[in-house]
Amino acid sequence: MRLVFAGTPEVAVPALDALLASDRHEVAAVVTRPDAPAGRGRRLVASPVAQRAEEAGIEILRPERPRDPAFQERLRAIAPDCAPVVAYGALLPESVLDIPRHGWVNLHFSLLPAWRGAAPVQHAVIAGDEVTGASTFQIEKGLDSGPVYGVLTEEVRPEDTSGDLLTRLAFAGAGLLAATMDGIEDGSLRAVPQPAEGVTLAPKLSVNDARIDWDHPALGVHRLVRGCTPAPGAWTVFRGERLKVRQVALAPEQSALAPGELATGKHSVHAGTGSHAVELIWVQPQGKKPMAAADWARGVRVRPGERLG
C-alpha cells in the first residue's frame, strides 16, 4: 500500500522504521508537527520523525493545522491508501480523515478501551496496572474510540518508569502497526468495535498532577514518581524551593516517619508517607543537575524533623 505516516516524537520512530523496512508498503510522505524551539538557544529543531524522514529522503509535511487547505490539497495529490499514526499530536478533522482509502490507523499505547487519551502509559503506571499493551485502531471523530484491528500485551515491571515502558511498547508496537498494514492490504483484518465497558481516560499530566502528596501511601508515591518519569517529573518542596524526585524505593514497612518527614543516614535518605517510608534515590534541586539523594542531603544539611512538601 501507499502510506503517509503521521508522527512527531522519538517514540514514533520505531514504527516509521518498521514501515520503511517493509517490502509490501511504500511510505510516500510523513506528516509531523512544525519545527519547535529547543535547548538553551531556543533554536528551531525538527521533530525526531522529520529527522528520520529526511535521512530516508521522504517528503515531509509540517502543517500548522491539519485543517490548512494547502496541506489537504497536497495529501489528496499524494493519494495514500492508508495513513498510519503514532503520537502525531494534533486532531485530524473529518475532511482529512476521509482522504486515504483505508482511513487513518492509530497505534495507541494501551489496551483499549482502557486509557484513552494523551498519556496512557503514565496513567497505567500510576494506577498500578500489572499488564498494559498497545492497540491499533481506526481513527474516527471520538477520542480513541474507533474499532480495533489488533492488540499486544506487555507486563508492567515493578520498577518500570513510564519512559521504560513506553520504549518497550514503541518497539513492540512497531511490529503490530506493520502487521496491521499487512492485514488491511490483504483483507485478512477487520476492525472490531470497542466494548462499551472498561473505558478509562488518560489526559495529559500537568505539572500540578506530578506534585507528590506525602499523605498518600508509600505505594502511591512510588507509582507517581515512576509514572511521571521522565515527564513531567515528580516534585515536592523543600525549604520553599521545588525539588524534583526522580527515583524512590519502597522502604521496610515497619519504618515510621510523619508524612514528608526526612530521616538521613550515612548513605540513605528516607521520607515519610501516609503509610511507611520511601527511600529517596535520585533528586534534582532547582537549577541543578540530578544527584544522589544522600549527596543532596549532606549538601543541604537536613535538620531533624524537617519535612518535604
N, C-alpha and C positions, 0 to 999 in steps of 0.2 A: 504494500500500500504506500501511497504518497502521504507523508506525515508532515505536520507542522507541530513542533514541540514547544510547549509553554512552561517556563520555569524561571526561577531567579536565583535562589541561594545555593550554597555548596551542596546541600542535601539533595538537590535535584540533578546534580552532575552524573552520579552513577546511572540513573535511568536514561539520561541522554546518551551516555557511553554505550549502554546496552542496546539501544535502538540504532546507534551508528554502526555497531558491530553486526547487526542482523543482516543476513543476505536476502531477507524477504521484504524489507521495507526501505524506503528512501526518505531520509529526513531532509525535506526541501528548504526548511527555514526554522528559526526559533523565534518565539515571542518572549520578551523579558521586560522587566521594569527598566525605566531610563537610568542612565548612569547617576550615581549618588555620591555626595561628599563623604570622604573617609579620611581617617588619620589626622594627625595634628595640623597638617596644612590644609585640611578640608578640600583637597582637590578631588575632582570628579573621577570616579572609578567605575569601570564596567562591572556588571554583576558576574559572579562565577559562571553562570550559564552562558552569558555573552562571551566571556573569555574563552570558554571551551569551544563555542561555535566558531569563533574567529580562528582558532587553531585548526579546526576541521574545514575551514573555508565555506561555511554555510551562511546564507543570508540571515541578517539579524534585524528583527522588527522591534522597535522600542517605543510603542505608543504612550503618550502621556495618559491617555484614557482609551480603553478598548472601544468606546463609542465614536472615536475620531473617524470621520468619513474616509480620510485617506488611508488609514490602516485597514478598514473594512474592504475598501476597493482593492488594496494590494493582496489581502487574504483571498478574495474571490479570484483574483488573477492567478495566484499560486494553485488554487483549486485542490486543497488537500482532501484525501479520502477520510482522514481521521486526525484529531488533534489531541495527543496525549498531554496530560498536565501534571506537574509536580511542583507544588508550592509557588505558583506564579505570583500571587499577591494582589490581584485585582479582580473585581467582579466582572463577569462577562455578560453583556446584555443579550437578549434573545436574538437580536439581529446578527450577532457574532456566533452564537451557539448553532444557528441554522446553516452556517456556511459549509462545514465539512459534511460529506455524505453520511458518515457514521458518527457525527457529532464530536463532542469533547469528552475524553475519558480521563478521569482524575485518579491518581494514586494517592490515597489518603492513609495516614499512619494511625489507624485504629481499626478495630473490628466493628464496623458499622452494624447497627445504628448507635453504638456507643461512641461517645466523644466526638460529636460533630462540632467543627469549628476550627479555629486557627492554631490551637495549642493542644492537640490530642495527647501527645507523648508526655508533656509536662503534667497534664491533669491525671493521666494514668498512674504516673509515679507518685504524685501527691496523694491520690486516693488509695494507694496501696494495692493496686491491681497486681495479681500474680502472673497473669497472662495478658498480652495485648497482641497487636499484629498490624497488618496492612490490608487495605481493600482497594480494588479498582471498581469504579462505578461511573455510570453515565451522568454527566453534569446536566442538571435541569435548574429551574428557577429557584427552588428551595435551597436551604443551607445543607449541603452534603446529604441530601435526601434522595438522590436518584437511585435507580436499580443497580444492583451489584453484579459484576462479572466474575470476580474471583477474590479469594482471601488467602492469607497465610497467617500463621500464629508465631509468636515469639515470647519466650519466657522473660519476665522482668526479674532480673537477678537482685539479690538483697542489697547490694551496694551500687546498683546502676544509678548514674545521673541521667537526666533527660538527654544530655548530649551523647552518652554512651549508647543508650537505647536507640536514639534516632539514627546514629551512624549505622548500627546493625540493620535497622529497618530500611534505611536508604539502599543498602546493597542487596538485601533480600528482596525488597520491593521492586528493584530494577528488573529482576528476573520475572517477577509477577506481571509487571507492566508489559514487558516484551511478549510474554506468553499470551497476555490478553489481546495484544495487537494481532498475534498469530491466529487466535481463535475467532476474532472478529472477521479477519480476512477470509478464512476458510469456512466460516459459517458454523463452526462447532460450538461457539459460545453464545448463550442468550442471557441477557441481564435479568436478574430476579429481583422483584420489588423488596425493599427492606421491610422487616416486620414493624408493626406499629408499637410494640412493646420494647422496652430497654433503651429508649432514646435518652442520651445524656449529652450535655453541651460542654464545650471546651473553649471558652472565649480566650482571647489573648491575655496573658498575665501582665498586669500593670506593676509598677514599682511598689505600690502600696500592697498589692497582693503578696509580694515577696518579703514583707516585713515579718519577722519572727515574733510570735506571741508566746512568751515563755511560760504562760499559764497553761498552754496546751501540753498534752502528754509528750514524753520523750519520743515515742514512735512518730507522732505527728510532726514534731520539729525535724526529726531525721528525714522524713519523707519530703517535707517542704524544702529543706536545703538541697536534697538530691534533685527534686523536681525543678527547682529554679536555677540549677547549674547546667550550662554556663550562663543562661539568660532567663530572666532579668537579673538574677543574682540575689540570693537571700541576704538579708541585712538586719542589723539591730542598731542600737545607740549605746555608746559608752562615753561617759563624761561629756555629753552634749554633742558628740560628733558621730557620724554614721560609720559603722564598722561592718564590712561585708563578711559574711560567714560562708566560706567556700567548701568546707568539709567538716562533718561531725561524725562521731561514732557513738553507738549506744553504750553507756556505762553499766556496770553491775546494778541490778535492780535495788539492792539494799542501800545504794548511795542516797543520801538525803541532804538536799540543799533547797532553800527557798527559790521560787521561780526567778530565773535570771541571776541568782547569786553565784559569784565566781569563787572557785577554790583552786589554788595553784600549787603544783608540786615542782620538783626539780625539772622534770621533763614532760609535764602534762598540765592541762587546764581543763577544769570541769565547770559546767554551768547547770544550775538547777532548772527544772521544768515543773509542770503540773503533776508529774509522776516521779520518776527518778532522774538522775543527772544524765547529761550527754557530755562527751569529751570533745572539746574543740580541737580540730586537727590543723586546718588552714584558715587564716583570716586575712583580710585586706583592709588596713586602715585607710581613711580618706586621703586621697592624693598620693598613696604609696603603692608599692608592688605587693602581691600576695606573699605571705610569710608563714612559717610555722607558728601555731598559736602560742607555744611555750616561749618562743623568742619574743613575740609581741608582748606577752605578759611580763617578761623580765624587763623589757624596754620601758613599759608604762608604769611598772611597779604597782601592780594591783594591790590594793589595801584590803584587809579583812572586812568582809561584809559588803564590798562593792558589788553592784549589780549591772547587768545588761538590760537594755530596754527602757 
